[in-house]
Amino acid sequence: STSTTAQRTSAQPIHLIASNLSFAMTPTQRRRQRQHQEHQYADDYADISVGSQSVISALTTGTTSSMSTYSTANNNNGRKRRNNPRRARRREDDMSTINDDEDDTRESRSRYSSASSFDDDDRTIFSRYNRFTSTMTPNNTHVKNILTVSVFLIGCIMILNSSVQLQHEDYKNSKNAALSLIQQEQLISRNAHSLVSLPPGMIRGSATQDDGSAINEETERNLQWTWEPETVELREQQPLLPRPNVDHLKILSPQTNTNIAYDKPPNEPLSICGRPAAITPEQDQEIMTKFQSTCKPVGLNDPILLIEGVETFGRTGNNLIEFLHALERAQNEGMTVGIMIDSWVVPVITTMWMAIQNNDMDGWRQHMERTFCIKMLSQDDLSNYTNIIHMETRELFMYKTRQSLPDYVEFQTYHIRNLFRNYNTGVGMDIRHRDVNDMCTGINGLFGPDKQSSQIYSVIHSRNLEGYAGHELLGRVAKNSGCDPEAALNMEPEYIKAILEPSGMLNHPIVFLTDHQRPEILERLRADKDIGPLIHLVPDEASWVGGDITLGIMANAFIGNPASTFSGFIAKSRLALGLKGNYLFRAKNANGEWEEVCEERCVFWKRMLWNMA
């Protein structure tokens, strides 16, 4: 009797053994309890068995679709068991037998055979496995072995799946790392556009103020900008530029540095690639003296607007706007722009302008500070200043000046001329210790060094702006400026000829600059009998962003897209150098003739271009 009781209790869970020890149970109660327990074990066995069959099925078929819905089927099955009328009757009258339990087992197997999948949530299979195997008798050892193998296979599948995911992630990272800097920039920016809709009530093709009234010249001169919708945002998900290493640059003491390489003759006429600017030296010097006189030494407690970090907001056109906006805010609010020497803006500038000469880092820093009235800072320098204002690059791009349009144009064009007073000629290095390119390579590659100063040519800048985003953005510019909402994107032959023919430019080369997103535009122009023979493309060995900028700036006529910040910077630079012939804001008049609908200064007017101005 004692041994029989021991065998009976050994197969019971701990909480039931404790119950038997605490209460004297009648034989009938023990029988009911044992039958109920055996029913539960049989159901658990059916659940786990069918789950293991699903695992083996998934392995043999090589698919993963059968491993997605086991938990849902299992939960539904549990609810069905609890609501089974047969079980309810069995608990009430204790008339069920093992045959009833076998029916339930078959029912359980049938239900699971229709649910041919499971997921990797171990709260279903593994918990049932532990409960079932812990109470098995020695006679069920072979069942326990089968279940152990099944659970082992599930664990192997989970480990293999994690390993495959990690390998895939490593492959993607290595692939991205292998991309060139330009490829990374294109990949990121093409997938990072987001547009903000215009406020309601704005009419396409009309230049209006907030109150709906037309903009006149007097209003333009005294305009205080109080509203602007956001433009296309190029949100970079990772830094485009590595943090520059400046350890290679030798630092000379102020006593030994003569800055000979950076000294410019006073009142020297401004010219780029042998092509003179239209602004007179006297006018240029007058504006230079005006702003340099306001440049003061920076005290330890003076406010510094800091440009830092390597994350950029957009591409070259946006980056240059952000730099100029930082100078603008510092001028307006009595601050000094501080530039961390390892920040994003230093590679942008030194790639095209302000090359470091003779490894003279100290002379270059002083030249940068004098030219732009800024403070170049290292991490060690930063700790000496107490009033640092931080501003993200996106905030710099979105900055809204409160100056009048003439004052804003004067300040911005002054600093653009400062850049081109120091354009790179292929001598020196950038902040990453790389030899700089010559900004004149585009002109020289097309026409040769002998003709770079005399060649007459026009430039078409075809910028698609990633398809739909470009149409939306140009449409918004058209609503404020009155320009055509499609012409600058499509660059149809009829549109180009209407610009170049009246000025006689159809007798001279036409340089085509493009982002290569719409090759059909170039095909249409080449197919035209008047334009096709004149089309020139920049040779691959001479094509780079600095050379393209110079080609556009020094052209006799420039046709661009007002929704492109790259076109905008070229047009602003041409205005800074006093060059005419910008064609961005065009529309047909009542007679069907193309004409300019916004003056050249519109590229600086935030009422027209918002943050891109």
Secondary structure as UniProt FT lines:
FT   HELIX           2..10
FT   HELIX           14..22
FT   HELIX           27..61
FT   TURN            65..66
FT   HELIX           70..82
FT   HELIX           85..93
FT   HELIX           98..114
FT   HELIX           122..133
FT   TURN            134..135
FT   HELIX           138..140
FT   HELIX           141..178
FT   HELIX           181..190
FT   STRAND          193..194
FT   TURN            200..201
FT   TURN            204..205
FT   TURN            210..211
FT   HELIX           217..221
FT   STRAND          233..235
FT   TURN            247..248
FT   TURN            254..256
FT   HELIX           260..262
FT   TURN            266..267
FT   STRAND          271..272
FT   TURN            273..274
FT   STRAND          275..276
FT   HELIX           281..292
FT   TURN            293..294
FT   TURN            300..301
FT   STRAND          304..307
FT   HELIX           316..333
FT   STRAND          336..340
FT   TURN            341..342
FT   HELIX           345..352
FT   TURN            358..359
FT   HELIX           361..372
FT   STRAND          374..377
FT   HELIX           379..382
FT   TURN            383..384
FT   STRAND          388..390
FT   HELIX           393..397
FT   HELIX           405..420
FT   TURN            421..422
FT   TURN            431..432
FT   TURN            439..440
FT   HELIX           441..447
FT   HELIX           449..451
FT   TURN            452..454
FT   STRAND          458..462
FT   TURN            466..467
FT   HELIX           468..481
FT   HELIX           487..490
FT   HELIX           493..500
FT   TURN            501..504
FT   HELIX           505..507
FT   STRAND          510..514
FT   HELIX           519..527
FT   TURN            529..531
FT   HELIX           532..534
FT   STRAND          535..536
FT   HELIX           540..542
FT   HELIX           545..553
FT   STRAND          557..559
FT   TURN            562..563
FT   HELIX           565..576
FT   TURN            577..578
FT   STRAND          582..583
FT   STRAND          586..588
FT   TURN            590..591
FT   STRAND          594..596
FT   HELIX           600..604
FT   HELIX           606..609
FT   HELIX           610..612
//
